[in-house]
């Protein structure tokens, strides 16, 4: 006896309902008392607003140029809390040799010392960091 397996049928449900795209999170470790942190916060808020705008296509304008310049949408997370030690380790790994550890943790000569100093005193963490 031969069994025939029918191919899957696409339903309207599959074509209409899609999971929403999750946005990439961008975290700002913020200090409202610092002018540099306020500037970083304003720049990121503006960038998030611009990224979430959609180009409108009409007959009089070409929306392709706008689409090329547009950054991807992201979810801005702002926290006044210091990062966790794991987050700091990830930040140090991400920036690598491009940033001095003392730019992230006051007095640190290398990544290992940055983590040690941070664990002793989270107040040594330099803000703003994105």
Secondary structure, DSSP 8 states (H G I E B T S, - for coil): -----------HHHHH-------EEEEEE--TT-HHHHHHHHHHHHHHHHHH------TTS--HHHHHH----EEEEEESS---HHHHHHHHHHHGGGS-GGGTBTT-SSHHHHHHHHHH-GGGB-S-B-
